[in-house]
Amino acid sequence: MYSLIKHLCSAYLVKRWGAMALPALLTHLLPLRRLFVLGIGFFTLCFLMTSLGGQFSTRRLGDSPFTIRTEVMGGPESRGVLRKMSDLLELMVKRMDALARLENGSELHRAGGDLHLPADRMPPGAGLMERIQAIAQNVSDIAVKVDQILRHSLLLHSKVSEGGRDQCEAPSDPKFPDCSGKVEWMRARWTSDPCYAFFGVDGTECSFLIYLSEVEWFCPPLPWRNQTAAQRASKPLPKVQAVFRSNLSHLLDLMGSGKESLIFMKKRTKRLTAQWVLAAQRLAQKLGATWRDQKQILVHIGFLTEESGDVFSPRVLKGGPLGEMVQWADILAALYVLGHGLRVTVSLKELQSNLGVPPGRGSCPLTIPLPFDLIYTDYHGLQQMKQHMGLSFKKYRCRIRVIDTFGTEPAYNHEEYATLHGYRTNWGYWNLNPKQFMTMFPHTPDNSFMGFVSEELNETEKQLIKGGKASNMAVVYGKEASIWKGKEKFLGILNKYMEIHGTVYYESQRPPEVPAFVKNHGLLPQPEFQQLLRKAKLFIGFGFPYEGPAPLEAIANGCIFLQSRFSPPHSSLNHEFFRGKPTSREVFSQHPYAENFIGKPHVWTVDYNNSEEFEAAIKAIMTTQSGPPLAHTAWIGKRVHPSPGPAPQGAHAPQSPFVLAPNATHLEWAQNASLTPGAWPPVNSLRAWLAVPGRACTDTCLDHGLICEPSFFPFLNSQDAFLKLQVPCDSTESEMNHLYPAFAQPGQECYLQKEPLLFSCAGSNTKYRRLCPCRDFRKGQVALCQGCL
């Protein structure tokens, strides 16, 4: 407001009146009569703020933090300005007195001898002087107060200058070893980000120390500061019980609009509302009166923000990938139905507002304690939060959950280790607990399996689907024409046995990549696509996209999924799609989860380059009876608030409570051993195997019909585990390596893990036999062990 008024005053005075003095200007304004008093007040305000504005540029509480001034005014020049103002006001009063008398006389002369003028025709000069004098008195009062403020400022500045050296020197405190270095940095760089001025930094030593001790935490509290406010920690809000919700209309409002991605997500949520409500009712009956704390959760979908490019929304209506949006829609619905408080953001501005980001470039902490128990985001959102949360990002990063489609292995997540050993990529090195990364499918058990939902059919619907299946109808998995390119050979073989249907996007002309014998329906809305799947016998993949939700939706609708086997397997070493992703995983088929955890008769994996094998599979599928199987979904309930606390380090791990299995092949949890309270999954489901050289723990556990469980690594990370497996350790070392604990041959050396963040189910080397923690799992639900429910 100050800047606006000053600008208006300056522009108007220069453009309209040039260098004319203010009293002369008022002479020209006098004929305006009724606007005269307003003009006097306005230009007096302009003069006051223009004259004294510079004196208060560093004292205005509402000043923009982007305007940084460090000068301290209030010397003789300020009082000189006040004296000039007083003289000018006196001159104004005298000049206006004369002008008013002159105007009075002329008005009375024009009125003739009539002495009874109406009230609204009284000469304007009658009360003019009283109004001018009142304005002058008000301005004089303001000037007196300004003088008092400036005198007080001078006195305070003098005291700070005299005592500042004693009070505002960086203290030497071993508990705050970085304090002096941070003060030096502030001296040189405090103007590099306007957020420092927002928090009161003005270039003085005291302001540096106040900021570093009260806003950040590098320096000890200053003894002469009032510590009451700093010590008064905000009281946690009372716990509120999470109550299952059955009405999802408010969730649809929270999701927003304006983007095709959001429209797709809302349509999916609407379509599945009845099933969400039914699932909530079932879970409520199972849990009974069990208390569940309501969590306050921020969901920031970073890839939909304009700042990240939002490449998905424009492609929604053109056959682009929808897997990420399917998962986000289901995450929102699950959290909402479970009764948690939600905020949804899809723009950087909304994110900053909800987090309490101070104005500036992101160097400073948040202005308020983080008001959310959890934040669900993606890699784009993670980067945005790091850029704008300052030190608060490190403080609150344990509350973040990253929806990560393809997973992040521990070797890529650990910044120092990734940098030293060649695992650093554009997407890794966050130093989070690996369980904070939540995947669509269980690529590596080091991450959490978030998953998505597939529609559940009742018995009547299942019977209708079985009766309505066409034994010779196939639907191709691929909505973009580029996916069909080069597939003519095996499409020709398939066409000998089945009627082929496609759902390829096109605008006006049929895509040339789609053969003429294929019946292309164009891009279908989801309900119509579901109906197409319910009629089809086969859903066939072309090798891309990898690991999407569509094959599971097809299987849920009674289709058999046929996919390609990759030889050699696809990875970041030989395939552009995986290059740069924070994983070394080798993908042996288009959908490894469907191959490994569902399998025949619902999933067939063959070599498409072998025409005989491909044709034999088609013939076998046509005679195979299939129907909707059990649902394959992730279990979000227990995953809402995992506790990513630090794991025990190798040398200090307690003695493992294991016994050697009767066949002497692996370790099991001793029946008389106590269970760790709160451990998830329950530790008595653990089975420890020693891998063959060059075999990862993920594969070793699968070889035995089990799944690797990284949360069990700390129990194995001890010399005692090797001894009970009868492994001869000539020496035992504790080092930082994502393959440890492991046994090295030759040399008979045993290695323990030194860095808890590097416990990893993924990874292998022909030099090592890895010690692997495995557990059992429920069929169709790898997130749960047999005894988890």
C-alpha positions in Angstrom: 0.0 0.0 0.0 2.8 2.4 0.9 4.6 1.8 -2.4 1.3 2.2 -4.4 0.4 5.6 -2.7 3.9 6.9 -3.1 4.0 5.9 -6.8 0.6 7.6 -7.4 1.7 10.7 -5.6 5.0 11.0 -7.5 3.4 10.2 -10.9 0.6 12.6 -10.5 2.6 15.5 -9.2 5.3 15.3 -12.0 3.0 14.6 -14.9 0.2 17.1 -14.0 2.0 19.9 -12.3 5.7 19.6 -13.1 7.9 21.3 -10.5 5.1 23.6 -9.2 5.2 24.1 -5.5 2.4 22.5 -3.4 0.8 25.8 -2.2 0.6 27.1 -5.8 -0.9 23.7 -6.8 -3.6 24.1 -4.1 -4.5 27.6 -5.6 -5.4 25.8 -8.8 -7.4 23.2 -7.0 -9.5 25.7 -5.0 -12.3 26.1 -7.7 -13.1 22.4 -7.3 -14.7 23.4 -4.0 -16.4 20.2 -2.8 -13.3 18.1 -3.7 -11.0 20.6 -2.2 -10.7 19.1 1.3 -10.2 15.6 -0.1 -7.4 17.0 -2.3 -5.7 18.6 0.6 -5.8 15.4 2.6 -4.6 13.2 -0.2 -1.6 15.4 -1.2 -0.7 16.0 2.5 -0.6 12.2 2.9 1.5 11.9 -0.3 4.0 14.5 1.0 4.2 12.9 4.4 4.8 9.4 3.0 7.2 10.6 0.3 9.2 12.7 2.7 9.4 10.1 5.5 9.0 6.9 3.6 12.7 6.2 3.4 13.0 6.7 7.2 10.8 3.7 7.9 11.7 1.4 5.0 13.2 -1.1 7.5 10.6 -0.6 10.3 7.4 -1.3 8.5 6.0 -4.7 9.7 4.1 -5.2 6.4 7.0 -4.4 4.1 7.6 -7.0 1.4 10.4 -9.4 2.2 11.6 -9.0 -1.4 12.5 -5.4 -0.7 15.6 -5.5 1.5 17.0 -2.4 3.0 19.6 -2.3 5.8 20.2 1.4 6.5 19.2 2.7 9.9 17.8 6.2 9.7 16.7 8.7 12.3 19.5 11.2 12.6 19.4 15.0 12.3 18.2 14.8 8.7 15.0 13.1 9.8 14.2 15.9 12.3 15.1 18.5 9.6 12.4 17.0 7.4 9.9 17.4 10.3 10.8 21.0 10.7 10.4 21.7 7.0 7.0 20.0 7.2 5.9 22.2 10.1 7.0 25.3 8.3 5.2 24.2 5.2 2.0 23.5 7.1 2.1 27.0 8.6 2.5 28.5 5.2 -0.4 26.4 3.8 -2.7 27.6 6.5 -1.8 31.3 5.9 -2.2 31.0 2.1 -5.5 29.1 2.4 -6.9 31.7 4.9 -6.4 34.4 2.3 -7.8 32.4 -0.5 -10.8 31.4 1.5 -11.6 35.0 2.4 -11.3 36.1 -1.2 -13.6 33.3 -2.3 -16.1 34.2 0.4 -16.3 37.8 -0.7 -16.9 36.9 -4.3 -19.7 34.4 -3.5 -21.4 37.0 -1.2 -21.2 39.7 -3.9 -22.7 37.3 -6.5 -25.6 36.5 -4.1 -26.7 40.2 -4.1 -28.6 41.3 -1.2 -30.3 38.0 -0.5 -29.2 37.1 3.1 -31.2 33.9 3.3 -29.3 31.4 1.1 -30.2 27.7 1.2 -28.0 25.5 3.3 -26.6 23.7 0.2 -25.7 27.0 -1.3 -23.8 28.5 1.6 -20.4 29.9 0.5 -17.9 27.0 0.5 -15.3 29.0 2.4 -17.6 29.2 5.4 -16.1 26.0 7.0 -13.1 25.6 4.9 -10.6 27.0 7.3 -11.8 24.8 10.1 -11.3 21.7 8.0 -7.9 22.8 6.8 -6.8 23.5 10.4 -8.1 20.1 11.5 -6.0 18.4 8.8 -3.0 20.4 9.7 -3.4 19.5 13.4 -3.7 15.8 12.6 -0.6 16.0 10.4 1.3 17.9 13.2 0.2 15.2 15.7 1.5 12.5 13.4 4.8 14.4 13.0 5.2 14.5 16.7 4.7 10.8 17.0 7.1 10.2 14.2 9.7 12.3 15.9 9.2 10.2 19.1 9.6 6.9 17.2 12.7 8.1 15.5 14.3 9.3 18.8 13.4 5.9 20.3 15.0 4.1 17.3 18.2 6.2 17.7 18.4 5.3 21.4 17.8 1.6 20.7 20.3 1.5 17.9 22.8 3.2 20.1 22.3 0.6 22.9 22.6 -2.3 20.4 25.8 -0.8 19.0 27.3 -0.4 22.4 26.3 -3.8 23.8 26.1 -5.8 20.5 29.6 -7.0 20.7 28.9 -8.7 24.1 25.4 -9.9 23.3 25.7 -10.8 19.6 28.9 -12.7 19.1 28.7 -16.3 18.0 29.0 -18.4 21.1 31.5 -21.1 21.4 29.4 -24.1 22.5 30.5 -27.7 21.7 26.8 -28.6 21.4 26.5 -26.2 18.5 29.7 -26.8 16.5 28.4 -25.3 13.3 27.2 -22.0 14.8 30.2 -19.8 14.0 30.4 -21.1 10.5 26.7 -20.5 9.9 27.1 -16.9 11.1 29.9 -16.4 8.7 27.7 -17.7 5.9 24.9 -15.4 6.9 27.2 -12.4 6.8 28.1 -13.1 3.2 24.9 -14.6 1.9 21.9 -13.4 3.9 20.6 -11.3 0.9 20.7 -14.4 -1.4 17.2 -15.3 -0.4 14.3 -12.9 0.6 13.1 -15.5 3.1 15.8 -14.4 5.6 14.4 -10.9 5.7 10.9 -12.4 6.1 12.2 -13.9 9.3 13.7 -10.6 10.5 17.3 -10.8 9.4 18.5 -7.3 8.6 22.3 -7.7 8.3 23.1 -7.2 12.0 24.9 -9.8 14.1 22.0 -10.1 16.5 19.5 -10.8 13.7 21.8 -13.6 12.4 22.0 -15.2 15.8 18.3 -14.8 16.5 17.5 -16.5 13.2 20.1 -19.3 13.6 18.8 -20.1 17.2 15.1 -19.6 16.9 14.2 -20.3 13.2 17.0 -22.8 12.5 18.8 -24.7 15.1 22.5 -24.2 14.5 23.1 -21.8 17.5 22.1 -21.9 21.1 19.3 -19.7 22.4 20.4 -16.2 23.3 20.2 -15.6 27.1 18.9 -12.0 26.7 16.0 -13.0 24.4 12.5 -13.7 25.7 12.4 -17.5 25.5 8.8 -17.9 26.5 7.4 -18.1 23.0 10.2 -20.3 21.8 9.9 -22.7 24.7 6.1 -22.9 24.4 5.8 -25.9 22.1 2.5 -26.2 20.2 0.3 -28.7 22.0 -0.6 -31.7 19.9 -4.2 -31.8 18.8 -6.3 -34.3 20.6 -6.6 -37.7 18.9 -9.6 -38.1 16.7 -11.0 -41.6 15.8 -10.9 -42.5 12.2 -14.4 -43.4 11.1 -15.1 -45.3 7.9 -16.8 -43.2 5.2 -19.5 -44.4 2.8 -20.2 -41.1 1.0 -17.4 -40.2 -1.5 -18.9 -37.0 -2.8 -16.6 -34.8 -0.7 -13.6 -36.8 -2.0 -14.6 -35.9 -5.6 -14.6 -32.2 -4.6 -11.2 -32.6 -3.0 -9.8 -34.1 -6.2 -10.4 -30.8 -8.1 -11.0 -30.4 -11.8 -9.7 -28.7 -14.9 -7.3 -31.5 -16.0 -8.1 -34.6 -18.0 -6.1 -36.7 -15.6 -8.3 -35.6 -12.7 -11.4 -36.1 -14.7 -10.3 -39.7 -15.4 -9.5 -40.3 -11.7 -12.9 -39.0 -10.6 -14.7 -41.2 -13.1 -12.9 -44.2 -11.8 -13.7 -43.4 -8.2 -17.4 -42.8 -9.1 -17.6 -46.1 -10.9 -16.1 -48.1 -8.0 -18.0 -46.2 -5.2 -20.3 -49.2 -4.5 -17.3 -51.5 -4.1 -15.4 -49.1 -1.9 -18.5 -48.8 0.4 -18.9 -52.6 0.5 -15.2 -53.0 1.4 -15.4 -50.4 4.2 -18.4 -52.2 5.7 -16.6 -55.5 5.7 -13.5 -54.1 7.3 -15.6 -52.2 9.9 -17.3 -55.5 10.8 -13.9 -57.2 11.1 -12.3 -54.5 13.3 -15.3 -54.0 15.5 -14.7 -51.2 18.0 -10.9 -51.1 17.4 -9.7 -47.5 17.8 -7.9 -46.1 14.8 -6.3 -42.7 14.9 -7.3 -40.3 12.2 -4.3 -39.1 10.3 -4.0 -35.7 8.6 -2.6 -36.5 5.2 -1.4 -34.3 2.3 -1.6 -35.9 -1.1 0.6 -33.9 -3.6 0.5 -35.4 -7.1 3.7 -33.8 -8.4 3.6 -35.2 -12.0 0.3 -33.3 -12.6 1.8 -29.9 -11.7 2.5 -27.4 -14.5 6.0 -27.0 -13.1 6.8 -30.6 -13.8 5.4 -30.4 -17.3 2.2 -32.5 -16.7 2.8 -34.7 -19.8 0.1 -37.1 -18.8 -3.1 -35.0 -18.9 -2.8 -34.1 -22.7 -2.4 -37.8 -23.5 -5.3 -39.1 -21.4 -7.7 -38.8 -24.4 -5.2 -40.0 -26.9 -4.4 -43.5 -25.5 -1.6 -42.4 -23.2 -0.7 -44.4 -20.1 -3.2 -44.4 -17.3 -1.6 -46.7 -14.8 -0.3 -44.0 -12.5 -3.7 -42.3 -12.4 -5.4 -45.6 -11.6 -3.1 -46.0 -8.6 -3.5 -42.4 -7.4 -7.3 -42.6 -7.7 -7.3 -45.8 -5.6 -4.9 -44.3 -3.0 -7.1 -41.3 -2.5 -10.3 -43.5 -2.3 -8.6 -45.9 0.2 -7.4 -43.1 2.5 -10.7 -41.3 2.4 -12.8 -44.4 3.0 -10.5 -45.4 5.9 -11.6 -42.1 7.6 -8.4 -40.0 7.3 -8.3 -36.2 6.8 -7.1 -35.4 3.3 -5.8 -32.4 1.4 -5.1 -32.8 -2.3 -2.8 -30.5 -4.3 -1.8 -30.6 -8.0 0.0 -27.2 -8.2 3.2 -25.8 -6.6 1.3 -22.8 -5.3 -1.2 -25.1 -3.4 1.7 -27.1 -2.0 3.5 -24.1 -0.7 0.3 -22.8 0.9 -0.5 -26.0 2.7 3.0 -26.5 3.9 3.5 -23.0 5.2 6.5 -22.1 2.9 7.9 -18.6 3.5 8.3 -16.2 0.5 11.6 -16.5 -1.2 13.7 -19.2 -2.9 13.3 -22.1 -0.5 16.4 -21.7 1.7 14.4 -21.2 5.0 12.4 -23.7 7.1 8.6 -23.7 7.1 6.8 -20.9 9.0 4.7 -23.4 11.0 5.1 -27.0 12.3 4.1 -29.4 9.6 0.4 -29.9 10.0 0.3 -33.3 8.4 1.1 -36.7 9.8 1.9 -38.1 6.3 2.5 -36.8 2.8 1.9 -38.9 -0.2 3.7 -37.7 -3.3 5.9 -38.8 -6.2 9.4 -38.1 -7.4 8.4 -34.8 -8.9 6.6 -33.7 -5.7 9.6 -34.9 -3.7 11.9 -32.6 -5.6 9.5 -29.7 -5.3 9.3 -30.2 -1.5 13.1 -30.3 -1.2 13.4 -27.1 -3.1 10.9 -25.2 -1.0 11.0 -26.6 2.5 14.7 -25.7 3.4 15.8 -27.5 6.5 12.3 -28.6 7.2 12.6 -31.2 4.5 15.2 -33.1 6.5 13.3 -32.6 9.7 10.0 -34.0 8.3 11.2 -36.4 5.6 10.2 -39.5 7.6 6.6 -38.5 7.1 6.9 -38.7 3.3 5.6 -41.6 1.2 6.8 -41.7 -2.4 4.5 -43.4 -5.0 7.2 -44.9 -7.1 5.9 -47.0 -10.1 9.1 -49.0 -10.7 10.8 -49.0 -7.3 14.0 -47.6 -5.8 16.6 -50.0 -4.7 18.7 -49.2 -1.5 22.0 -49.0 -3.4 20.5 -46.1 -5.5 18.7 -44.5 -2.5 21.8 -44.0 -0.3 23.5 -40.8 -1.6 27.0 -41.4 -0.5 27.1 -45.1 -1.5 25.4 -44.4 -4.8 27.9 -41.7 -5.6 31.0 -43.8 -4.7 29.8 -47.0 -6.4 28.2 -45.8 -9.6 24.5 -46.1 -8.6 23.6 -42.4 -8.8 20.8 -41.5 -11.2 18.5 -38.6 -11.7 15.8 -40.3 -9.5 17.7 -41.7 -6.5 20.0 -40.6 -3.7 17.3 -39.4 -1.2 18.5 -41.2 1.9 14.9 -42.3 2.8 14.0 -45.5 4.4 13.5 -47.8 1.4 10.1 -48.7 2.7 9.0 -45.1 2.1 8.9 -45.9 -1.6 5.6 -47.5 -2.5 5.3 -49.4 -5.8 2.5 -50.5 -8.0 3.7 -54.1 -8.0 6.2 -55.8 -5.6 9.2 -55.3 -7.8 11.6 -55.4 -4.9 10.5 -56.2 -1.4 12.9 -53.4 -0.2 10.0 -51.0 -1.1 6.4 -51.1 0.1 3.9 -52.8 -2.1 1.1 -50.2 -2.4 -0.7 -51.7 -5.4 -4.2 -50.7 -6.7 -7.6 -52.3 -6.7 -9.3 -54.5 -9.3 -13.0 -54.9 -9.5 -14.5 -57.6 -7.5 -17.3 -59.7 -9.1 -20.0 -61.4 -7.3 -21.0 -65.0 -8.1 -23.8 -64.0 -10.4 -21.5 -61.7 -12.4 -18.9 -64.5 -12.6 -21.4 -66.9 -14.0 -22.6 -64.4 -16.5 -19.1 -63.8 -17.7 -18.4 -67.5 -18.1 -21.5 -67.9 -20.1 -20.9 -64.9 -22.3 -17.3 -65.6 -23.3 -16.5 -66.0 -26.9 -13.9 -68.8 -27.2 -12.2 -67.2 -30.2 -12.1 -63.5 -29.3 -8.8 -61.7 -28.4 -8.3 -58.1 -27.2 -4.8 -56.5 -27.8 -3.1 -54.7 -24.9 -2.0 -51.4 -26.5 -3.9 -48.1 -27.1 -1.1 -46.3 -28.9 -0.5 -47.2 -32.6 3.3 -47.2 -32.1 3.0 -50.3 -29.9 1.6 -52.3 -32.9 4.5 -51.5 -35.1 6.5 -54.6 -36.2 4.0 -57.1 -34.7 2.5 -58.3 -38.0 4.0 -61.8 -37.8 2.5 -63.1 -34.6 -0.7 -61.1 -35.3 -1.0 -63.2 -38.5 -0.7 -66.4 -36.5 -3.2 -65.2 -33.9 -5.7 -64.3 -36.7 -5.8 -67.9 -37.9 -7.5 -68.9 -34.6 -9.1 -65.8 -33.1 -11.0 -62.7 -34.0 -8.7 -59.8 -32.9 -10.0 -56.6 -31.4 -8.1 -53.4 -30.7 -8.7 -50.1 -28.8 -6.2 -47.9 -30.6 -6.7 -44.2 -30.5 -7.2 -42.4 -33.8 -8.6 -39.0 -34.9 -9.9 -39.4 -38.4 -8.1 -42.2 -40.3 -7.4 -45.8 -39.2 -3.8 -46.1 -37.9 -1.7 -47.8 -40.6 0.1 -49.9 -37.9 -3.1 -51.8 -37.2 -3.7 -54.6 -39.7 -7.0 -54.5 -41.7 -8.2 -57.8 -40.1 -8.2 -56.2 -36.6 -11.5 -54.8 -35.5 -10.5 -51.5 -33.9 -13.0 -49.9 -31.6 -11.0 -46.7 -31.0 -10.3 -45.4 -27.5 -13.1 -46.7 -25.3 -14.4 -45.3 -22.0 -13.5 -47.6 -19.1 -17.0 -49.1 -18.6 -17.2 -50.1 -22.3 -13.6 -51.5 -22.2 -14.6 -53.6 -19.2 -17.6 -55.0 -21.2 -15.2 -55.8 -24.1 -12.9 -57.7 -21.7 -15.9 -59.7 -20.3 -16.6 -61.1 -23.8 -13.1 -61.9 -24.7 -11.2 -65.1 -24.1 -7.7 -63.7 -24.5 -5.9 -60.5 -23.6 -2.6 -60.3 -25.4 0.4 -58.1 -24.6 3.0 -56.8 -27.1 5.8 -56.4 -24.6 4.9 -52.8 -23.7 3.8 -51.0 -21.5 5.5 -52.7 -18.6 3.7 -53.8 -15.5 0.4 -51.9 -16.0 -2.9 -52.5 -14.2 -4.8 -53.6 -17.4 -3.7 -57.3 -17.4 -5.0 -57.7 -13.8 -8.3 -56.0 -14.8 -8.5 -58.4 -17.8 -7.8 -61.4 -15.6 -10.4 -60.2 -13.1 -12.9 -60.2 -16.0 -12.1 -63.8 -16.9 -9.5 -63.3 -19.6 -6.3 -65.3 -20.1 -3.3 -63.0 -20.3 -0.7 -63.9 -22.9 2.6 -62.1 -22.7 6.1 -62.1 -24.2 9.2 -63.6 -22.4 12.3 -61.4 -22.8 15.6 -63.0 -23.6 17.9 -61.4 -22.6 15.9 -59.7 -19.8 15.3 -56.0 -20.1 17.2 -53.7 -17.7 18.9 -50.3 -17.5 21.9 -51.9 -19.2 20.2 -52.8 -22.5 16.9 -51.0 -22.7 16.3 -47.3 -23.0 13.0 -47.3 -21.0 14.8 -48.4 -17.8 17.9 -46.3 -18.3 18.2 -43.8 -15.4 15.7 -45.5 -13.2 17.0 -46.2 -9.7 17.0 -50.0 -10.1 19.2 -52.8 -11.5 16.2 -55.1 -11.8 16.1 -57.5 -14.8 12.6 -57.8 -16.3 12.1 -61.3 -17.8 8.5 -60.6 -19.1 6.1 -57.7 -19.8 4.4 -58.3 -16.4 6.7 -60.2 -13.9 4.1 -60.0 -11.1 1.5 -61.7 -13.2 4.0 -64.4 -14.3 5.4 -65.1 -10.8 2.4 -64.6 -8.5 -0.5 -65.6 -10.6 0.7 -67.9 -13.4 -1.2 -70.5 -15.3 -4.0 -71.0 -16.2 -4.6 -67.2 -16.0 -1.2 -66.1 -17.3 0.9 -67.6 -20.1 4.4 -66.4 -20.8 6.0 -67.5 -24.1 8.8 -66.5 -26.5 7.1 -64.5 -29.3 10.2 -64.9 -31.5 9.5 -68.6 -31.5 6.6 -69.0 -33.9 6.0 -72.7 -33.0 5.9 -72.0 -29.2 3.6 -69.0 -29.8 1.1 -70.9 -32.0 1.1 -73.9 -29.5 0.2 -71.5 -26.7 -2.7 -70.1 -28.7 -4.1 -73.6 -29.3 -3.7 -74.5 -25.7 -5.4 -71.3 -24.5 -8.5 -71.9 -26.7 -9.1 -75.2 -24.9 -8.3 -73.9 -21.4 -11.2 -73.2 -19.1 -10.8 -69.9 -17.2 -12.8 -67.5 -15.1 -12.3 -64.6 -12.8 -9.7 -65.6 -10.1 -9.2 -64.3 -6.6 -8.6 -60.6 -6.4 -4.9 -59.5 -6.5 -4.7 -56.2 -4.7 -2.4 -54.4 -2.3 -3.3 -53.9 1.3 -3.2 -50.3 2.1 -4.6 -50.5 5.7 -1.4 -51.4 7.4 0.7 -49.3 5.0 -0.9 -46.0 6.0 1.6 -45.3 8.7 4.7 -47.6 8.7 7.5 -46.6 11.1 10.7 -46.2 9.2 12.9 -46.1 12.3 16.7 -46.9 12.2 17.6 -50.5 12.2 20.2 -52.0 14.6 23.8 -51.9 13.2 25.6 -55.1 12.5 28.1 -55.3 15.3 25.5 -54.3 17.9 22.7 -56.6 16.7 21.4 -58.9 19.5 22.1 -62.6 19.3 19.8 -64.1 16.7 16.9 -66.3 18.2 17.2 -68.9 15.5 17.5 -72.7 15.3 18.7 -74.7 12.3 15.9 -76.4 10.5 15.6 -80.2 10.8 17.0 -80.7 7.2 19.9 -78.3 8.0 19.1 -76.1 5.0 18.0 -72.8 6.6 17.3 -71.0 9.9 13.9 -70.7 11.6 12.6 -68.6 14.5 12.9 -70.6 17.7 9.6 -71.5 19.2 10.7 -70.5 22.7 12.2 -67.2 21.5 10.3 -64.1 22.4 8.6 -62.1 19.7 9.6 -58.5 19.1 6.6 -56.2 20.2 5.1 -54.3 17.3 7.3 -56.0 14.7 5.6 -56.2 11.3 5.4 -58.7 9.8 5.6 -61.1 12.8 9.1 -62.3 13.2 8.1 -65.9 13.7 7.4 -66.0 9.9 11.1 -65.6 9.2 13.1 -68.2 7.3 16.8 -67.5 6.6 18.5 -69.0 3.6 22.1 -68.7 2.3 22.0 -67.9 -1.4 24.2 -69.6 -4.0 26.9 -67.3 -5.4 25.6 -64.7 -7.8 22.0 -65.0 -6.6 20.0 -62.1 -5.2 17.8 -62.5 -2.1 14.7 -61.7 -4.1 15.3 -64.7 -6.3 16.6 -67.0 -3.5 13.4 -66.6 -1.5 11.2 -67.1 -4.6 13.2 -70.3 -5.4 11.9 -71.7 -2.0 8.3 -70.4 -2.5 8.9 -67.5 -0.2 9.4 -63.7 -0.4 12.3 -61.6 0.8 11.5 -59.5 3.9 14.1 -56.7 4.4 12.7 -55.7 7.9 14.2 -59.0 9.1 17.8 -58.2 8.1 18.7 -56.8 11.5 18.0 -60.1 13.2 20.4 -61.8 10.8 23.1 -59.2 10.8 25.3 -60.9 13.4 28.0 -63.5 13.5 25.7 -65.8 15.4 23.5 -66.3 12.4 26.5 -67.5 10.3 27.5 -69.9 13.1 24.1 -71.4 13.4 24.1 -72.0 9.6 27.4 -73.8 10.1 29.3 -71.3 7.9 33.0 -71.2 8.7 34.0 -67.5 9.2 37.7 -67.1 9.4 37.1 -63.4 10.0 34.1 -61.1 10.4 34.0 -57.5 9.2 31.4 -54.8 9.3 31.3 -52.7 6.1 28.9 -50.5 4.0 27.7 -52.7 1.1 24.2 -53.4 -0.2 25.0 -57.1 -0.5 25.8 -57.6 3.2 25.4 -59.7 5.3 27.2 -62.2 3.1 29.8 -64.9 3.0 32.7 -64.5 0.6 34.6 -67.3 -1.1 37.4 -67.9 -1.3 38.8 -66.6 1.9 36.0 -67.8 4.3 35.2 -64.2 5.2 31.9 -63.1 6.7 30.6 -59.6 6.2 28.0 -57.7 8.2 26.1 -54.6 7.2 27.3 -51.3 8.7 24.7 -49.0 7.2 21.0 -49.9 7.9 19.7 -48.0 4.9 21.6 -50.4 2.7 19.9 -53.6 3.8 18.7 -54.8 0.4 16.9 -57.8 -1.0 18.1 -56.8 -4.5 21.6 -57.2 -5.8 24.0 -60.0 -6.4 27.7 -60.8 -7.1 29.3 -64.1 -7.9 31.8 -63.5 -5.1 29.2 -63.6 -2.4 26.7 -66.0 -0.9 24.1 -63.6 0.6 22.3 -64.3 3.9 18.7 -63.8 3.0 15.6 -63.1 5.3 12.6 -64.8 3.7 9.0 -65.2 4.9 5.8 -66.9 3.6 2.9 -65.1 2.0 -0.7 -65.5 1.2 -1.5 -66.6 -2.3 -2.6 -63.5 -4.4 -1.5 -61.2 -1.6 2.3 -61.0 -1.1 2.0 -58.1 1.3 0.6 -60.4 4.0 2.3 -63.4 5.6 0.3 -66.5 6.4 -0.1 -65.5 10.1 -0.5 -61.8 9.6 -4.3 -61.9 10.0 
